[in-house]
C-alpha cells in the first residue's frame, strides 16, 4: 500500500479497492471488507499517515465524487470509506462530508447503494450505523452544550442514519432499533423545557431546527422522544392559540341523527388548521363543551363509521381488528376525512378507537407489511397462506390456486395465473 507524496492520496484507495475483490452487482457486494478493515487498522498504527489520508479524503476525494456515478462498481467507495471512518472516530467533519456525499446521490444511484447496504455482512452494517450515529450525536451535543451551529452536519448525518434505518427494516436480517436512536435528542429537549430568555436566539434556532427538520428522520427517535416532540409541538400550538386571544378553534355543530353527514360536510368546508383545538356543539342541546363533548363526539363518530352502509371498514371476526373494504366507499373522500378525524383526536387528547392493525401504520410509513402482520389481522387467512408457502410443488399444483383473494385479483390478470412454487405471492395488504 503506497501513499502518494504528490498530495493525492487516492492511490491508497485504489490499492485497497484492488484488494477487495471483483465486483459482481448481480449477487452480493462481493467486496471482502475484512481486507479493507485490516488495511485501515494497519494504517491506524501510524497516526500521522492516517490523519493525512483522512484529510485528503475529506478535502479532495469526497468533493470529487459524482452525484451520478456511471456504474454500480463506482459506488464501492461508499462501502469502503466507513472502514476509514471507523479508525478515525474523532474526525467528525470527515463523517459529515461522507454523509453529505451520500445525500447528494441521484435517487436511482442512492437506491442502488441502499441495495448494496442491505447485502453487507451484519457486523459491517452495524459498524457503519455506529460511526454515523456517533458523529450525529457529537454534533448535537456540541450544539446543546456550547451552542455551536452544527445544523448542517447534524442533518447530513441524520439523513444517512434514517436511510440506514429503512434499509435495516426491509432487510432479511435486522439489528435492534436502538442502534439508530440518538439519545442526545431527549437531553436536548429536556434541557430547555420552559420559556427561553430574550437573548437565547441561538438556542431558539436550534430548537426550531430540531422540531421542524429533524422530525423528518423518525428512525433516530425512540418512542419516548417521539412522544416528547409531539407534546411540545402541541403545546406550542396551544401557546400560539392563547396569544391570539383563544380565537383559533375548529367549531363543529352537528346533529346526533345525522352525525356523520354533518361532520364530513363541515370538515370539507373547513379552511382552518385541523390541529387547532376542537369545540363541538350538538344541535338542540344546551352548553358548549369544555373537553367532554369532543371525546363523546369521537366515540359516536367511530361507532357510526363502523356501522356505515355501504361499509367503509370491515371488522374481521377472528381478530376483532378492522381493515378497509376492497370495494371502497361511494364517497371517495371519506377515507381522507377518516384520517383527518384520527389526527384531530390525537391533537385533542381524545381516543377514537377503530382498532387498526400494525400493518396500517407500516404502510403509512412506507414499510412493507409481512406475513406476521397478516397473522395479527386475519389469523385464518395467514395460516392458509403459510400452508401455501410450506407446501411442496406437487401438493401446490393440486390446490388449483390463482392470484385472487376474496374475489379480487391481487396481481394483474390474477385469475389467469396459477400459483406455483416459484411465484408464491405475499404482498396482499
C-alpha positions as CSV (number, residue, x, y, z in Angstrom):
1,X,0.0,0.0,0.0
2,X,1.6,3.2,-1.1
3,X,0.9,6.8,-0.1
4,X,1.5,9.3,-2.9
5,X,3.8,12.1,-1.9
6,X,2.3,14.4,-4.6
7,X,-0.6,15.4,-2.4
8,X,-3.2,13.0,-3.9
9,X,-3.5,10.0,-1.6
10,X,-6.3,8.4,-3.6
11,X,-3.7,5.9,-4.8
12,X,-4.1,4.4,-1.4
13,X,-7.8,3.7,-2.1
14,X,-7.0,2.3,-5.5
15,X,-4.7,-0.1,-3.7
16,X,-7.4,-1.1,-1.1
17,X,-10.0,-1.2,-3.8
18,X,-8.0,-3.7,-5.8
19,X,-7.5,-5.9,-2.8
20,X,-11.2,-6.2,-2.0
21,X,-12.1,-8.4,-4.9
22,X,-14.1,-8.4,-8.1
23,X,-17.4,-6.5,-8.0
24,X,-20.4,-8.5,-9.1
25,X,-23.5,-6.4,-8.5
26,X,-26.0,-9.1,-9.5
27,X,-25.4,-11.2,-6.4
28,X,-23.8,-9.7,-3.2
29,X,-21.5,-6.8,-2.8
30,X,-18.6,-9.2,-3.5
31,X,-16.3,-7.0,-1.6
32,X,-14.1,-8.5,1.1
33,X,-14.5,-5.7,3.5
34,X,-12.5,-7.6,6.1
35,X,-9.4,-6.8,3.9
36,X,-10.3,-3.1,3.9
37,X,-10.8,-3.2,7.7
38,X,-7.4,-4.9,8.1
39,X,-5.7,-2.4,5.9
40,X,-7.1,0.6,7.8
41,X,-6.3,-0.9,11.1
42,X,-2.7,-1.3,10.0
43,X,-2.7,2.3,8.8
44,X,-4.0,3.4,12.1
45,X,-0.8,2.4,13.8
46,X,0.8,5.4,12.1
47,X,-1.4,8.3,13.2
48,X,0.5,10.8,11.1
49,X,-0.2,9.0,7.9
50,X,-3.8,8.1,9.0
51,X,-4.6,11.8,9.5
52,X,-3.0,12.6,6.2
53,X,-5.2,10.1,4.4
54,X,-8.3,11.4,6.3
55,X,-7.5,14.9,5.3
56,X,-7.2,14.1,1.6
57,X,-10.4,12.0,1.6
58,X,-12.3,14.8,3.4
59,X,-10.9,17.7,1.3
60,X,-10.3,16.1,-2.1
61,X,-11.8,12.6,-2.7
62,X,-15.3,13.2,-1.3
63,X,-15.6,16.6,-3.1
64,X,-14.7,14.9,-6.4
65,X,-17.3,12.2,-6.2
66,X,-20.1,12.4,-8.8
67,X,-23.7,12.5,-7.8
68,X,-24.4,10.1,-10.6
69,X,-21.6,7.5,-10.8
70,X,-21.5,5.9,-14.2
71,X,-21.6,2.3,-12.9
72,X,-22.5,0.3,-9.9
73,X,-18.9,-0.5,-9.3
74,X,-18.2,3.2,-8.7
75,X,-20.4,3.0,-5.6
76,X,-18.0,0.7,-3.8
77,X,-16.2,3.7,-2.4
78,X,-19.2,4.2,-0.2
79,X,-18.8,0.7,1.2
80,X,-15.0,1.1,1.8
81,X,-14.9,4.6,3.3
82,X,-16.8,3.6,6.5
83,X,-13.9,1.5,7.5
84,X,-11.7,4.6,7.4
85,X,-14.3,6.4,9.5
86,X,-14.1,3.6,12.0
87,X,-10.4,4.2,12.7
88,X,-10.8,8.0,12.6
89,X,-13.7,8.5,15.0
90,X,-12.5,11.9,16.1
91,X,-12.7,13.3,12.6
92,X,-16.4,14.2,12.6
93,X,-16.1,16.6,9.7
94,X,-14.9,13.6,7.6
95,X,-18.0,11.7,8.6
96,X,-20.3,14.7,7.8
97,X,-18.7,15.1,4.4
98,X,-19.2,11.4,3.7
99,X,-22.8,11.7,4.7
100,X,-23.2,14.8,2.5
101,X,-21.8,12.9,-0.5
102,X,-24.3,10.1,0.1
103,X,-27.1,12.6,0.4
104,X,-26.2,14.2,-3.0
105,X,-26.5,11.0,-4.9
106,X,-29.2,10.9,-7.6
107,X,-32.3,8.9,-6.5
108,X,-31.5,5.9,-8.7
109,X,-27.9,5.8,-7.6
110,X,-29.0,6.1,-3.9
111,X,-31.4,3.2,-4.4
112,X,-28.6,1.1,-5.7
113,X,-26.4,2.0,-2.8
114,X,-29.2,1.1,-0.4
115,X,-29.4,-2.3,-2.1
116,X,-25.6,-2.8,-1.5
117,X,-26.0,-1.7,2.1
118,X,-28.7,-4.3,2.6
119,X,-26.3,-7.1,1.5
120,X,-23.5,-6.0,3.8
121,X,-22.5,-8.5,6.5
122,X,-24.3,-7.7,9.7
123,X,-21.2,-6.7,11.6
124,X,-20.1,-4.2,8.8
125,X,-23.6,-2.7,8.6
126,X,-23.7,-2.3,12.3
127,X,-20.3,-0.6,12.3
128,X,-21.5,1.8,9.6
129,X,-24.5,2.7,11.7
130,X,-22.4,3.2,14.7
131,X,-19.9,5.7,13.1
132,X,-22.8,7.8,11.6
133,X,-24.8,7.7,14.8
134,X,-21.7,8.7,16.9
135,X,-20.9,11.7,14.7
136,X,-24.6,12.9,14.7
137,X,-24.7,12.6,18.5
138,X,-21.4,14.5,18.9
139,X,-22.7,17.4,16.7
140,X,-25.9,17.6,18.6
141,X,-24.0,17.5,21.9
142,X,-21.9,20.5,20.8
143,X,-25.0,22.4,19.8
144,X,-26.6,21.9,23.2
145,X,-23.6,22.4,25.5
146,X,-21.6,25.0,23.6
147,X,-24.3,26.5,21.4
148,X,-22.2,25.9,18.2
149,X,-24.1,25.8,14.9
150,X,-23.7,22.3,13.5
151,X,-27.2,22.1,12.0
152,X,-25.9,21.2,8.5
153,X,-23.7,18.4,9.8
154,X,-26.5,17.1,12.0
155,X,-28.9,17.0,9.2
156,X,-26.4,15.3,6.8
157,X,-25.7,12.5,9.3
158,X,-29.3,12.2,10.4
159,X,-30.4,11.8,6.8
160,X,-28.0,8.9,6.2
161,X,-28.9,7.3,9.6
162,X,-32.6,7.4,8.6
163,X,-31.8,5.7,5.2
164,X,-29.8,3.0,7.0
165,X,-32.8,2.6,9.4
166,X,-35.1,2.0,6.4
167,X,-32.6,-0.4,4.8
168,X,-32.3,-2.3,8.1
169,X,-36.1,-2.6,8.4
170,X,-36.5,-4.0,4.9
171,X,-33.5,-6.4,5.1
172,X,-33.6,-10.1,5.6
173,X,-31.7,-9.5,8.8
174,X,-32.3,-6.9,11.4
175,X,-30.2,-5.1,14.1
176,X,-32.0,-3.6,17.0
177,X,-33.7,-0.3,16.5
178,X,-31.9,1.1,19.5
179,X,-28.7,1.2,17.3
180,X,-30.2,4.1,15.5
181,X,-31.6,6.2,18.4
182,X,-29.9,9.5,19.2
183,X,-30.2,9.8,23.0
184,X,-28.9,13.3,22.8
185,X,-32.3,14.3,21.3
186,X,-34.1,13.6,24.6
187,X,-31.5,15.6,26.6
188,X,-31.7,18.4,24.1
189,X,-35.5,18.7,24.6
190,X,-35.4,18.5,28.4
191,X,-32.6,21.0,28.7
192,X,-34.8,23.8,27.5
193,X,-38.2,22.9,29.0
194,X,-39.6,26.4,29.6
195,X,-39.7,29.9,28.1
196,X,-36.4,30.9,26.7
197,X,-34.7,34.2,27.8
198,X,-34.8,37.1,25.3
199,X,-31.2,36.7,24.3
200,X,-31.4,33.0,23.6
201,X,-31.7,33.4,19.8
202,X,-29.2,30.6,19.1
203,X,-31.0,28.1,21.4
204,X,-34.3,29.1,19.8
205,X,-32.9,28.4,16.3
206,X,-31.6,25.1,17.5
207,X,-35.0,24.1,18.9
208,X,-36.8,25.2,15.8
209,X,-34.3,23.1,13.8
210,X,-35.0,20.0,15.9
211,X,-38.8,20.3,15.7
212,X,-39.0,21.4,12.1
213,X,-36.2,19.5,10.4
214,X,-35.1,16.5,12.5
215,X,-38.6,15.2,12.7
216,X,-38.2,14.2,9.1
217,X,-35.9,11.4,10.3
218,X,-38.1,9.5,12.8
219,X,-35.8,6.5,12.8
220,X,-33.4,8.4,15.1
221,X,-36.0,9.0,17.8
222,X,-37.0,6.3,20.4
223,X,-40.7,6.2,21.3
224,X,-40.3,8.3,24.5
225,X,-38.6,11.1,22.5
226,X,-41.2,11.0,19.8
227,X,-43.9,11.5,22.4
228,X,-42.0,14.4,23.9
229,X,-41.6,16.0,20.4
230,X,-45.3,15.6,19.8
231,X,-46.4,17.0,23.1
232,X,-44.1,20.0,22.7
233,X,-45.4,20.6,19.2
234,X,-48.9,20.5,20.6
235,X,-48.1,22.9,23.4
236,X,-46.5,25.4,21.0
237,X,-49.7,25.4,19.0
238,X,-51.8,25.9,22.2
239,X,-49.5,28.8,23.3
240,X,-50.0,30.4,19.8
241,X,-53.7,29.9,20.2
242,X,-53.7,31.6,23.6
243,X,-51.5,34.5,22.4
244,X,-54.1,35.2,19.8
245,X,-56.9,35.6,22.3
246,X,-58.0,32.0,22.2
247,X,-59.7,32.6,18.8
248,X,-58.2,29.7,16.9
249,X,-60.6,26.8,17.2
250,X,-62.3,24.3,15.0
251,X,-66.0,24.5,15.6
252,X,-68.4,21.7,14.7
253,X,-72.1,21.9,15.1
254,X,-73.7,18.5,14.5
255,X,-77.0,16.7,14.9
256,X,-76.9,13.4,16.5
257,X,-79.3,11.9,13.9
258,X,-77.1,13.0,11.0
259,X,-73.7,13.0,12.8
260,X,-71.5,11.5,10.1
261,X,-73.1,13.5,7.2
262,X,-72.8,16.8,9.2
263,X,-69.2,16.0,10.2
264,X,-68.0,15.2,6.8
265,X,-69.7,18.2,5.2
266,X,-68.2,20.6,7.7
267,X,-64.7,19.1,7.5
268,X,-64.8,19.6,3.7
269,X,-65.8,23.2,4.1
270,X,-63.3,23.9,6.9
271,X,-60.5,26.1,5.8
272,X,-58.9,26.1,9.2
273,X,-56.0,24.1,10.6
274,X,-57.3,20.8,11.7
275,X,-54.7,20.8,14.5
276,X,-56.4,23.6,16.3
277,X,-58.5,22.8,19.4
278,X,-61.9,21.3,18.6
279,X,-65.1,22.6,20.0
280,X,-68.2,20.5,19.5
281,X,-71.9,21.7,19.7
282,X,-74.7,19.2,19.4
283,X,-77.8,20.8,17.9
284,X,-80.8,21.3,20.2
285,X,-78.6,20.7,23.3
286,X,-77.6,23.3,25.8
287,X,-74.0,24.3,26.5
288,X,-70.7,24.2,24.7
289,X,-68.1,21.7,25.5
290,X,-65.1,22.2,27.7
291,X,-63.4,19.0,26.9
292,X,-66.2,16.4,27.4
293,X,-68.1,16.7,24.2
294,X,-65.1,16.1,21.9
295,X,-64.5,12.7,23.4
296,X,-68.2,11.8,23.2
297,X,-68.1,13.1,19.6
298,X,-65.2,10.9,18.6
299,X,-66.7,7.9,20.3
300,X,-70.0,8.4,18.4
301,X,-68.2,9.0,15.1
302,X,-66.2,5.8,15.4
303,X,-69.4,3.8,16.1
304,X,-71.2,5.4,13.1
305,X,-68.3,4.7,10.7
306,X,-68.0,1.1,11.8
307,X,-71.8,0.6,11.2
308,X,-71.9,2.6,7.9
309,X,-73.6,1.1,4.8
310,X,-72.1,0.6,2.3
311,X,-69.2,-0.3,4.6
312,X,-66.0,1.8,4.7
313,X,-64.3,-0.5,7.2
314,X,-64.6,-4.3,7.7
315,X,-64.4,-5.8,11.2
316,X,-62.6,-9.2,11.0
317,X,-64.2,-11.6,13.4
318,X,-61.1,-13.7,14.1
319,X,-59.0,-10.8,15.3
320,X,-61.6,-8.0,16.1
321,X,-59.4,-5.7,14.0
322,X,-60.7,-3.6,11.1
323,X,-59.4,-3.1,7.6
324,X,-60.6,-1.2,4.5
325,X,-63.2,-2.7,2.3
326,X,-61.8,-3.6,-1.1
327,X,-64.7,-2.1,-3.0
328,X,-64.2,1.2,-1.2
329,X,-67.0,3.6,-0.3
330,X,-69.2,5.6,-2.7
331,X,-67.8,8.7,-1.0
332,X,-64.3,8.7,-2.4
333,X,-63.2,11.4,0.0
334,X,-64.4,9.6,3.1
335,X,-61.1,7.8,3.7
336,X,-59.2,11.1,3.7
337,X,-61.7,12.6,6.2
338,X,-61.3,9.5,8.3
339,X,-57.6,10.3,8.5
340,X,-58.4,13.9,9.4
341,X,-60.6,12.7,12.3
342,X,-57.9,10.5,13.6
343,X,-55.4,13.4,13.6
344,X,-57.9,15.8,15.3
345,X,-58.5,13.2,18.0
346,X,-54.8,12.9,18.6
347,X,-54.3,16.7,18.9
348,X,-57.3,17.0,21.2
349,X,-56.2,14.2,23.7
350,X,-59.1,12.1,22.7
351,X,-59.5,8.4,21.8
352,X,-61.0,7.3,18.5
353,X,-60.8,3.5,18.5
354,X,-61.1,2.0,15.1
355,X,-58.8,-0.9,16.1
356,X,-56.5,-0.8,13.2
357,X,-53.7,-3.4,12.9
358,X,-50.0,-2.5,13.0
359,X,-49.9,-3.1,9.2
360,X,-51.7,0.1,8.5
361,X,-49.1,2.2,10.3
362,X,-46.3,0.4,8.5
363,X,-47.9,1.2,5.2
364,X,-48.3,4.9,6.2
365,X,-44.5,4.9,6.9
366,X,-43.7,3.3,3.6
367,X,-42.7,-0.1,5.1
368,X,-43.8,-3.3,3.5
369,X,-46.2,-5.4,5.8
370,X,-45.1,-9.0,6.4
371,X,-46.9,-12.3,6.8
372,X,-46.6,-11.7,10.6
373,X,-48.8,-8.6,10.2
374,X,-51.4,-10.6,8.3
375,X,-51.4,-13.1,11.2
376,X,-52.4,-10.2,13.5
377,X,-55.2,-9.0,11.2
378,X,-56.5,-12.3,9.9
379,X,-55.0,-15.4,11.6
380,X,-57.0,-17.9,9.5
381,X,-56.0,-16.4,6.1
382,X,-52.4,-16.0,7.3
383,X,-52.4,-19.7,8.3
384,X,-53.7,-20.6,4.8
385,X,-51.0,-18.6,3.2
386,X,-48.4,-20.1,5.4
387,X,-49.6,-23.5,4.2
388,X,-49.1,-22.4,0.6
389,X,-45.6,-21.3,1.4
390,X,-44.8,-24.6,3.1
391,X,-46.4,-26.9,0.5
392,X,-44.2,-28.9,-1.8
393,X,-44.6,-28.4,-5.5
394,X,-46.8,-31.4,-6.2
395,X,-49.2,-30.5,-3.4
396,X,-49.3,-26.9,-4.5
397,X,-50.5,-27.9,-8.0
398,X,-53.3,-30.0,-6.5
399,X,-54.6,-26.9,-4.7
400,X,-55.5,-25.2,-8.0
401,X,-54.9,-21.7,-6.6
402,X,-54.8,-18.5,-8.5
403,X,-53.9,-14.9,-7.6
404,X,-57.3,-13.8,-6.2
405,X,-58.4,-13.1,-2.7
406,X,-62.0,-12.6,-1.7
407,X,-62.9,-12.4,-5.4
408,X,-60.3,-9.6,-6.1
409,X,-57.2,-10.0,-8.3
410,X,-54.1,-9.3,-6.2
411,X,-51.9,-9.1,-9.4
412,X,-53.0,-8.1,-12.9
413,X,-54.9,-10.9,-14.6
414,X,-54.6,-12.8,-11.3
415,X,-57.5,-15.2,-12.2
416,X,-55.5,-16.5,-15.2
417,X,-52.2,-17.1,-13.2
418,X,-51.8,-20.3,-11.3
419,X,-49.8,-20.2,-8.0
420,X,-46.6,-22.2,-8.3
421,X,-43.6,-22.8,-6.2
422,X,-41.6,-20.0,-8.0
423,X,-44.3,-17.3,-7.9
424,X,-45.9,-17.6,-4.5
425,X,-47.3,-14.2,-3.6
426,X,-47.3,-12.5,-0.2
427,X,-47.9,-8.8,-0.9
428,X,-51.6,-8.7,-0.1
429,X,-52.1,-6.0,2.5
